[in-house]
Amino acid sequence: MKIDGSYGEGGGQLLRCAVALSALTGIEVEVSDIRAKRGRPGLAAQHLTAVMGVAALCDAEVENAYVGSTFIRFRPGPVIGGSYKLDVGTAGSITLVLQACMLASLMSPAVTELEIIGGTNVRMSPPVDYYYQVLYPLLERMGYDVDLQLERRGFYPQGGGRVTASLAPCPSLTPLRLQARGEMEEVGGVCFSQNLPDHVAQRMEHACRKAFIGGNLELRAHRSAGPSTGAGTALYARYRHTVLGGDGLGEKGVPAERVGEAAVSCLRTEMEGPGTLDTHAADQLLPYMALAMGPSVFTVREVTSHLLTQMWLLRQFLPVEFEMQDVAQGVSVRVLPNRTSPGP
């Protein structure tokens, strides 16, 4: 199968999901014009690590895989499970490497154990905290059991973060039918800092509590030492049927209070909208819904380019269709596995 890597959003997610779906389906894939719409097109370190990680999981043959490459050919073998160590070698995102490996390992006959080294909290990628606070509880509802352990945080530019993950085989997925959030159960999260004074995390926490004054906010602090320096806040809002997330990442010269406020603003945007999934969870969960044993439904406050690109890519590999309908302040999405054209 030939995949145009510049299609739609034209970023790294299209590449990661293409090789993961190749491993899942056994379909050989060629991806061209990789990341053509980015300032630096082609494979960066974390994209290469994701590709080679998926290749290790299914003993694939990969052609043209090197940093800067804009074309690869991926010939998968059977996914077998086992233990693997993947090192990005930079502060490239651990979660995005994990994103590809999780999908590829879904129907493995044995448990897959991963150790991944790189960045746990870096710009333009999901923080590791988002995975265990938001994404994994939703995947667990679908029947996919992922155990993630944060061993060490890693920030730009040094990286050096480390996580371990255990991915249990999941031969069948339960659909997600998120027509309503249900009642609010808890708002909480973590304020974290590494190699910084204690007051940094405390100031982020204070900013969060001030923004949610009058509410019960279950916040914890995570302070650590490690090979890289950084800080951030990751928040969640848990409802009876779903979880929404929002985060803020520290940058040099940005006051700690602003980081906490940014996370609150991000979460509030989702909470005040109609979404039963936040905009980041929607595109990351879509492949699992496309593989589920029946239709799924969810609402988002907006349909992102990432979500539309995922829909296009999934149609290339799977008999699935998507139906979208405008609702108050958002869009309702139906995912119809084993369908090749829309219908009632």
N, C-alpha and C positions, 0 to 999 in steps of 0.2 A: 504494500500500500504506500502511495506517495502522499505525503502531508506537506502542505505549504506552511512553513513555520512563520510566515509573515501575516497569516490570516487573522482578521479581527484584532484582538488585543496584541497579538504578535510578540508575546514575551516568553519568559522561561516556563510558565505554567503549561503552555501548550506542548512544549518539548517533554517536560517531565511526565505529563499524563499520557502522551503518545507512546513513550517507551514502556510505561507501566501497563497500559492497555495492550500493548504488543505482547508483554510477558503473560498477561492474563488470558489472552485469546489465542496465543501462538501464531499471530499474524506478523510476518516480517514487515518492517516499516522503514521507509526512507523519509527523513525530515530535511527539507531544504530551507534556505533563507532563515536560518535560526536566529531569533531575536532581531529580526531585520529592522524593527521599529524602535530599537534602543540606541542610546548614544554610542555605545560600544557593542556593535552586533557580534553574534557568535557566542560560543560557549565561554562562560566565566567559570571560575574554579568550582563553585557550588553546583552549577549545571552539569559540569563534567563528572563531579562526584556522584550526583544523582543518577546519571546515565550508567556509570560504571557500577554503582551500587545495585541497581536493578539488574544489570548484566550478570553480576555475581550471583544474584538470587536465582537466576534461571539459566546459568551457564551459557549466556548469549555470546555470539560473535558480533563485535562492533567494529565498524570501519570508520576511519576519519575522526576518531574521538580525541581531540586535543583542545587546549585553551585557544579560543579564537576561531575554531572551526564553525562554518555556517552550514555544513551538511554532514549528516551521519546516516549510516545504514545499520540497522539493528535486527539481528536474526536470533530470536529467542529459542531456548530449549525449555524443558519443563521446570516449573518452579518447585524447589525441593525443600525449602526451609533450611535450618542450620544456623550457625553463628558467624557473624561478619563484623569486621571493624572497618569503618569508613572515616577517613580524615580529609576534610576539605583543604587543609593546609593554609587557610586564611580565616578571616572572620566571616566568611560566607555562611549563609543560613543553614543551621542544622535542621530546622523544622521543614524547610523546603526539600531537603534531601530525604527526610523522613516521609514527607508527603508522597513522594514517588514510590518509596519502598513499601509503605503501608498498603497502597493500592495493589502493587504487584504481588504482595504476599498474601492477599486476601484468601485465596483458595488453595494455599500451600497444603500439602499433606501432613506437614509437621510444623511445630512452633518455629518461628524465626526470631533469633536474638540478634540485636544490633547494638553496637557501640559506635557513636558518631561524635566526631571532634570538629569544632568550628565555632560559629557564633550562635549563641542562644537568644540574644536580644539585639537585633540589628535593624536598621532602617529598611523599609519596603518589604518586610517579611513578617509572618506571624511570630510573636514572641513565644517562647516555649511555654510560658504560663497560660497563654490562650489555648494551647492544645489540651492541657490537663484540666483547665477550668471550664472550657466551652466545648471544644471539638470532640474530645473523648467521651464526655457524658452523652452527647448526641449519638455518636457511633455505637456506644454501649446499648442505647435504646434499639438500635438496628441489629444488635447481636454480635458486633465486632468488639472483641475484648483486647484492648491495648494497655499494657502496663508501662508507664514512662517514669523513669527516675532521673531527676536533675542532679548530676554529680558535681558540676562546676559551671558557673556562668562564664560566658565569653562575649566580649564587646568589641566593636571596631576601634582601632585597626588590628590589634594583636590577636583577637580571637581566643583560642585555647579553652573554650567551653567544652563540656562533655556531658552527654546524656546516654543512658542505656534504655533500650526498649525491648519488650517482649510482645510479639504479635501472635496471637492464637489463631489457628485456622478457623475460617468462617465459611463453610460451604453454602450457606443460604443466609440472605439478609432480609430482615423484617422491614417493610416499607415504613417511612416516616409520614404520618398524617397529622401535620401541624396546622390545623385550621384555626386554633386559638391558643394563646399562651397559657391560659389558666391563671389562677391567682398567684400573686407575687409571694415567693417564699423567702428570698434572701438576696441582699446586695452585698458584695464583699470583694475581696481581692488581696493583692500583695503589693507592698512598696519595697523595692529592693535596691541595694547599692553594693558595690564592690570596691574595695581599696579606698573608701571615702569615709569621712567622719560620720559618727552616728546621727548627727543632726540633719543630714541630707535626707535619709529615709523618714525621719520624724517630721520634717517640713513638708514632704510630699503627703504623708499621712494626714497632717493637720489640714492641708489644702483640700483633700478629699472629704474629710469630715465636715469642714466648713461648707462645702458645696452641697452636702447632703444633710445639712443641719435639720434636726428633728426626726431624722430617719435612723434606723438601726443598721449600721455599716459594719460588717464583719471583716475588718482589715487586719492583716498581719505584716510584720516587717521581716525581711530576709536580708541580713547583712553578712558579707563574706569577704574573703581575701582570695586573690587569684592572679593569673597572668595578664589580665586586662582590667581596665577601670571603666566603670559606668554605673548608671542608675536608671530606674524607670518605675512605672506603675502599671499594673494590669488588673482590670476590674471585671466583674461579671454581675449580671442580674439573673437570678434563677427563678423561674416560674414553675408551676406544676408540670407543664408539658415541654418546656424548652429552656434554653439558656442563651443570653445575649452577652456580647463582650465589647470592651473598649480599652485602649491602652495609650500610654504616653511614654516616650523614650527620652532620657536625658541627653543633652548635647552640651559641649563646652560653651560656657558663657550664658547658658539658660538657667535661671533660678529654679531651685527644686520645686517651689510652689507652682511654677508654670507647668512643670511636668505632671504634677498631680491634677491640675486644672484641665490639662489637655486630655488626660484619661477620662475624667468626669464628663467633659464635653462630648467626647467620642461615644461614651456609653449612653449619655442622655439623648443624643441624636437618635440612637436605635430605640431606646425606651419610649421616646415620644412619638415615634413612627408606628406603623401598623405591623411591622415585621414579626413573624414567628421565628425567623432566622435573621441574624444580622447579615450584612452584605458580604462579609468575608466567609462566614460559614456556608452560605448558599452555594458558592462555586466550588468549595472544597468538598462538600457532601454530595454534590450532584452525581459524580460517578457511582457512588454507592447506591443512590436511589435508582440509577439507570440499571443496576444489577440486581435490585431487590425483587422479591417474589410477589410483586403486585404494585399498583400505582401509589405514588407518594404525592403529597401536596404541602405547599408552604407559601408564606407571603413574605415579600421583601419591600422595603421602602423605595428601592430603585433597582432596576435591572442594570447591572454593571457590564462593561465590556468583557470582563473576565467571565461572567456568567454566560453571556452570549457565545463567547468563543468556546467555552466548555460544551455548550449544547451542540455546536457545530462539530466539534471533535468527536464527541460520544456517538453522534449519528454515523460517523465514518466506520466505527468498530462494532457497534451494537444495534440491534433492532429496537430502537427507542424513539419516542416522540415526546415533544414538550408543547404544552398549551399554556398560554399566558392571557390573563384577563385583568384589566384595570379594576382596582377596588379603591376605596377611600384612601387617598394619600399613598398608595402603593400599588403593587402588582401581585396577583395570585398566580402561582406556577404549579402546574400539574406535570408530573413525570410519569410517562406511560411506557414501562418496559415491554419488550416483545411486540412493539408496534412499529410499523414502518411508515404510517401516515396518520395524520390527526383524524379524530372522529368523535362521536358523542361519548 
